[in-house]
Amino acid sequence: MDATRLDLHPQQQSGLYYHASGAEVELFEQADRFGMPVLIKGPTGCGKTRFIQHMADRLGRKLYTVACHDDLTTADLVGRHLIGANGTFWQDGPLTRAVREGAICYLDEVIEARKDITVVLHPLADDRRILPLEATGEELQAAPGFMLVVSYNPGYRNLLKGLKPSTRQRFVAMAFDYPEAVAESRILQHESGLDPAQANQLVALGNALRHLGQHDLEEAPSTRLLIHTGRLIAAGMDPRQACEACMAQPLTDEPTAQAAIMDIVRVHFAETGQQPTRRTA
Protein backbone atom coordinates (compact mmCIF):
# COMPACT_ATOMS: atom_id res chain seq x y z
CA MET A 1 0.00 0.00 0.00
CA ASP A 2 1.56 3.30 -1.03
CA ALA A 3 1.84 6.36 1.18
CA THR A 4 -0.36 8.46 -1.10
CA ARG A 5 -3.26 6.11 -0.59
CA LEU A 6 -2.67 6.03 3.15
CA ASP A 7 -2.95 9.81 3.30
CA LEU A 8 -6.49 9.56 1.98
CA HIS A 9 -7.64 7.01 4.52
CA PRO A 10 -7.40 8.49 8.03
CA GLN A 11 -10.91 9.42 9.13
CA GLN A 12 -11.98 11.26 12.23
CA GLN A 13 -15.56 11.91 13.27
CA SER A 14 -16.40 13.92 16.40
CA GLY A 15 -12.96 13.29 17.88
CA LEU A 16 -12.90 9.51 17.19
CA TYR A 17 -9.88 8.56 15.08
CA TYR A 18 -9.91 5.63 12.69
CA HIS A 19 -7.33 4.80 10.03
CA ALA A 20 -8.82 2.69 7.25
CA SER A 21 -6.63 -0.01 5.70
CA GLY A 22 -8.76 -0.78 2.66
CA ALA A 23 -12.35 -0.50 1.48
CA GLU A 24 -13.98 -1.49 4.80
CA VAL A 25 -15.72 1.88 5.26
CA GLU A 26 -17.33 1.73 1.82
CA LEU A 27 -18.30 -1.92 2.28
CA PHE A 28 -19.92 -1.21 5.64
CA GLU A 29 -21.87 1.71 4.17
CA GLN A 30 -23.16 -0.45 1.32
CA ALA A 31 -24.15 -3.22 3.74
CA ASP A 32 -26.05 -0.62 5.75
CA ARG A 33 -27.72 0.68 2.60
CA PHE A 34 -29.10 -2.78 1.77
CA GLY A 35 -29.87 -3.80 5.36
CA MET A 36 -27.23 -6.54 5.39
CA PRO A 37 -25.72 -7.81 8.65
CA VAL A 38 -21.92 -7.65 8.96
CA LEU A 39 -19.43 -10.17 10.35
CA ILE A 40 -15.93 -8.97 11.23
CA LYS A 41 -13.13 -11.38 12.03
CA GLY A 42 -9.64 -10.54 13.17
CA PRO A 43 -7.12 -10.87 16.01
CA THR A 44 -7.48 -9.20 19.39
CA GLY A 45 -6.75 -5.48 19.43
CA CYS A 46 -6.56 -4.99 15.66
CA GLY A 47 -9.25 -2.28 15.56
CA LYS A 48 -12.55 -4.15 15.13
CA THR A 49 -14.37 -2.33 17.92
CA ARG A 50 -12.88 1.05 17.01
CA PHE A 51 -14.07 0.53 13.44
CA ILE A 52 -17.65 -0.14 14.58
CA GLN A 53 -17.59 2.90 16.87
CA HIS A 54 -16.30 5.00 13.98
CA MET A 55 -18.98 3.75 11.60
CA ALA A 56 -21.78 4.33 14.12
CA ASP A 57 -20.52 7.89 14.53
CA ARG A 58 -20.12 8.34 10.77
CA LEU A 59 -23.66 7.10 10.09
CA GLY A 60 -25.16 8.99 13.02
CA ARG A 61 -26.47 5.85 14.71
CA LYS A 62 -26.73 4.86 18.34
CA LEU A 63 -24.52 1.87 19.13
CA TYR A 64 -25.31 -0.96 21.54
CA THR A 65 -22.25 -3.12 22.25
CA VAL A 66 -22.53 -6.55 23.90
CA ALA A 67 -19.43 -8.43 25.08
CA CYS A 68 -20.38 -12.07 24.53
CA HIS A 69 -19.43 -14.81 27.00
CA ASP A 70 -20.45 -18.32 28.04
CA ASP A 71 -23.07 -17.10 30.51
CA LEU A 72 -24.79 -14.67 28.13
CA THR A 73 -28.42 -15.75 27.79
CA THR A 74 -31.09 -14.92 25.24
CA ALA A 75 -32.88 -12.91 27.95
CA ASP A 76 -29.73 -10.81 28.47
CA LEU A 77 -29.85 -9.93 24.79
CA VAL A 78 -33.59 -9.66 24.15
CA GLY A 79 -35.05 -8.65 27.51
CA ARG A 80 -36.97 -10.06 30.46
CA HIS A 81 -39.83 -9.44 32.85
CA LEU A 82 -38.81 -7.75 36.09
CA ILE A 83 -40.65 -7.05 39.31
CA GLY A 84 -40.92 -3.41 40.38
CA ALA A 85 -42.86 -1.29 42.84
CA ASN A 86 -45.93 -1.37 40.60
CA GLY A 87 -45.73 -5.05 39.74
CA THR A 88 -44.22 -6.93 36.81
CA PHE A 89 -42.88 -5.02 33.82
CA TRP A 90 -40.94 -5.85 30.66
CA GLN A 91 -37.44 -4.47 30.12
CA ASP A 92 -35.90 -4.55 26.66
CA GLY A 93 -32.41 -5.95 26.23
CA PRO A 94 -29.80 -4.21 24.04
CA LEU A 95 -30.74 -6.14 20.89
CA THR A 96 -34.42 -5.30 21.26
CA ARG A 97 -33.67 -1.63 21.90
CA ALA A 98 -31.53 -1.51 18.77
CA VAL A 99 -34.30 -3.15 16.73
CA ARG A 100 -36.90 -0.69 18.00
CA GLU A 101 -34.71 2.40 17.62
CA GLY A 102 -33.00 1.63 14.31
CA ALA A 103 -29.59 1.47 15.99
CA ILE A 104 -26.52 -0.72 15.51
CA CYS A 105 -26.19 -3.77 17.75
CA TYR A 106 -22.62 -5.07 17.96
CA LEU A 107 -22.00 -8.52 19.43
CA ASP A 108 -18.28 -8.72 20.23
CA GLU A 109 -16.73 -12.24 20.20
CA VAL A 110 -20.04 -13.78 19.23
CA ILE A 111 -18.67 -17.34 19.21
CA GLU A 112 -18.19 -17.08 22.97
CA ALA A 113 -21.97 -16.84 23.44
CA ARG A 114 -24.25 -19.81 23.98
CA LYS A 115 -25.55 -21.61 20.91
CA ASP A 116 -29.17 -20.55 21.47
CA ILE A 117 -28.16 -16.94 20.84
CA THR A 118 -27.72 -17.62 17.11
CA VAL A 119 -31.32 -18.88 16.90
CA VAL A 120 -32.47 -15.40 17.94
CA LEU A 121 -30.22 -13.76 15.37
CA HIS A 122 -31.32 -15.77 12.33
CA PRO A 123 -34.63 -13.96 11.57
CA LEU A 124 -32.84 -10.62 12.00
CA ALA A 125 -29.99 -11.61 9.72
CA ASP A 126 -32.08 -12.40 6.66
CA ASP A 127 -34.66 -10.56 4.56
CA ARG A 128 -37.31 -10.82 7.27
CA ARG A 129 -35.45 -8.52 9.69
CA ILE A 130 -37.77 -9.48 12.52
CA LEU A 131 -37.27 -10.22 16.21
CA PRO A 132 -39.89 -12.50 17.78
CA LEU A 133 -40.40 -11.83 21.51
CA GLU A 134 -41.99 -14.96 22.88
CA ALA A 135 -42.29 -13.52 26.38
CA THR A 136 -44.48 -10.62 25.21
CA GLY A 137 -46.04 -12.16 22.10
CA GLU A 138 -44.57 -9.41 19.89
CA GLU A 139 -42.93 -9.80 16.53
CA LEU A 140 -40.82 -6.71 16.04
CA GLN A 141 -39.99 -5.47 12.57
CA ALA A 142 -36.55 -3.87 12.64
CA ALA A 143 -36.79 -0.09 12.35
CA PRO A 144 -35.02 1.59 9.43
CA GLY A 145 -31.34 1.97 10.26
CA PHE A 146 -31.10 -1.18 12.39
CA MET A 147 -27.90 -3.09 11.72
CA LEU A 148 -26.59 -6.31 13.22
CA VAL A 149 -22.81 -6.59 13.51
CA VAL A 150 -20.89 -9.50 15.04
CA SER A 151 -17.18 -10.17 15.45
CA TYR A 152 -14.83 -12.90 16.57
CA ASN A 153 -11.17 -13.81 16.70
CA PRO A 154 -10.45 -16.72 14.31
CA GLY A 155 -7.48 -17.67 16.50
CA TYR A 156 -9.87 -18.78 19.24
CA ARG A 157 -11.89 -21.11 17.01
CA ASN A 158 -12.09 -24.80 17.89
CA LEU A 159 -14.38 -27.74 17.24
CA LEU A 160 -16.72 -26.75 20.05
CA LYS A 161 -16.98 -23.06 19.18
CA GLY A 162 -17.66 -21.48 15.85
CA LEU A 163 -20.47 -20.16 13.69
CA LYS A 164 -22.44 -22.70 11.71
CA PRO A 165 -22.37 -22.30 7.92
CA SER A 166 -26.10 -21.54 7.98
CA THR A 167 -25.33 -18.57 10.24
CA ARG A 168 -22.17 -17.36 8.49
CA GLN A 169 -23.88 -17.21 5.09
CA ARG A 170 -26.32 -14.60 6.36
CA PHE A 171 -23.56 -12.02 6.81
CA VAL A 172 -21.33 -9.79 4.73
CA ALA A 173 -17.87 -10.66 6.08
CA MET A 174 -14.74 -8.56 6.54
CA ALA A 175 -11.31 -9.85 7.56
CA PHE A 176 -9.24 -7.50 9.71
CA ASP A 177 -5.57 -7.77 10.60
CA TYR A 178 -2.96 -5.59 12.26
CA PRO A 179 -2.28 -2.45 10.19
CA GLU A 180 0.66 -2.21 7.85
CA ALA A 181 3.73 -0.60 9.41
CA VAL A 182 3.24 2.90 7.97
CA ALA A 183 -0.41 3.01 9.00
CA GLU A 184 0.25 1.54 12.45
CA SER A 185 2.98 4.12 13.08
CA ARG A 186 0.56 6.92 12.25
CA ILE A 187 -2.04 5.42 14.56
CA LEU A 188 0.51 5.31 17.38
CA GLN A 189 1.54 8.90 16.77
CA HIS A 190 -2.06 10.06 16.95
CA GLU A 191 -3.14 7.93 19.90
CA SER A 192 -0.04 8.20 22.09
CA GLY A 193 1.65 11.46 21.11
CA LEU A 194 4.98 9.85 20.21
CA ASP A 195 7.18 11.34 17.54
CA PRO A 196 7.47 9.40 14.24
CA ALA A 197 10.89 7.90 15.06
CA GLN A 198 9.81 6.24 18.30
CA ALA A 199 6.46 5.25 16.86
CA ASN A 200 8.38 3.46 14.12
CA GLN A 201 10.54 1.74 16.76
CA LEU A 202 7.48 0.45 18.58
CA VAL A 203 5.90 -0.81 15.35
CA ALA A 204 9.12 -2.61 14.42
CA LEU A 205 9.17 -4.20 17.88
CA GLY A 206 5.54 -5.25 17.59
CA ASN A 207 6.13 -6.87 14.22
CA ALA A 208 9.22 -8.67 15.51
CA LEU A 209 7.16 -10.15 18.36
CA ARG A 210 4.33 -11.05 15.99
CA HIS A 211 6.77 -13.05 13.89
CA LEU A 212 7.37 -15.28 16.89
CA GLY A 213 3.84 -16.53 16.34
CA GLN A 214 2.14 -19.16 18.45
CA HIS A 215 5.37 -21.11 18.81
CA ASP A 216 6.45 -18.80 21.61
CA LEU A 217 3.43 -16.63 22.51
CA GLU A 218 -0.22 -17.57 22.91
CA GLU A 219 -1.19 -14.28 21.30
CA ALA A 220 0.70 -11.62 19.36
CA PRO A 221 0.99 -8.04 20.65
CA SER A 222 -1.96 -5.99 19.44
CA THR A 223 -2.07 -2.45 18.17
CA ARG A 224 -3.86 -1.67 21.45
CA LEU A 225 -0.83 -2.87 23.43
CA LEU A 226 1.48 -0.76 21.30
CA ILE A 227 -0.68 2.29 22.01
CA HIS A 228 -0.58 1.59 25.77
CA THR A 229 3.21 1.29 25.56
CA GLY A 230 3.50 4.47 23.53
CA ARG A 231 1.47 6.46 26.02
CA LEU A 232 3.76 5.43 28.88
CA ILE A 233 6.85 6.29 26.87
CA ALA A 234 5.38 9.66 25.87
CA ALA A 235 4.63 10.32 29.55
CA GLY A 236 8.33 9.95 30.38
CA MET A 237 8.78 6.29 31.29
CA ASP A 238 11.89 4.46 30.14
CA PRO A 239 10.95 2.61 26.93
CA ARG A 240 12.18 -0.76 28.21
CA GLN A 241 10.19 -0.43 31.43
CA ALA A 242 7.12 0.55 29.41
CA CYS A 243 7.58 -2.47 27.14
CA GLU A 244 7.90 -4.80 30.10
CA ALA A 245 4.73 -3.45 31.71
CA CYS A 246 2.65 -3.30 28.53
CA MET A 247 4.01 -6.23 26.51
CA ALA A 248 6.12 -8.78 28.34
CA GLN A 249 3.86 -9.05 31.40
CA PRO A 250 0.46 -9.00 29.62
CA LEU A 251 1.49 -11.40 26.85
CA THR A 252 2.76 -14.27 29.01
CA ASP A 253 3.27 -15.54 32.55
CA GLU A 254 6.22 -17.73 31.57
CA PRO A 255 9.53 -16.26 32.84
CA THR A 256 11.48 -17.67 29.91
CA ALA A 257 9.05 -16.17 27.38
CA GLN A 258 9.13 -12.83 29.21
CA ALA A 259 12.92 -12.89 29.10
CA ALA A 260 12.82 -13.61 25.36
CA ILE A 261 10.49 -10.67 24.80
CA MET A 262 12.75 -8.37 26.78
CA ASP A 263 15.76 -9.53 24.75
CA ILE A 264 13.94 -8.37 21.61
CA VAL A 265 12.94 -5.14 23.35
CA ARG A 266 16.58 -4.40 24.16
CA VAL A 267 17.50 -4.84 20.51
CA HIS A 268 14.95 -2.20 19.49
CA PHE A 269 15.58 0.16 22.43
CA ALA A 270 19.29 -0.34 22.91
CA GLU A 271 20.18 2.80 24.86
CA THR A 272 19.68 2.56 28.61
CA GLY A 273 17.56 5.38 29.93
CA GLN A 274 16.60 6.47 26.42
CA GLN A 275 14.40 9.53 26.75
CA PRO A 276 11.17 9.79 24.78
CA THR A 277 10.57 12.62 22.37
CA ARG A 278 7.12 14.15 22.44
CA ARG A 279 5.54 15.07 19.16
CA THR A 280 4.77 18.77 18.95
CA ALA A 281 1.36 19.84 17.72
Beta strands, then each sheet from edge to edge (+ up, - down):
strand 1: 10-13
strand 2: 16-19
strand 3: 38-41
strand 4: 63-67
strand 5: 79-84
strand 6: 87-92
strand 7: 104-108
strand 8: 130-133
strand 9: 138-141
strand 10: 147-152
strand 11: 172-175
sheet 1: 1+ 2-
sheet 2: 4+ 7+ 10+ 3+ 11+
sheet 3: 5+ 6-
sheet 4: 8+ 9-
end
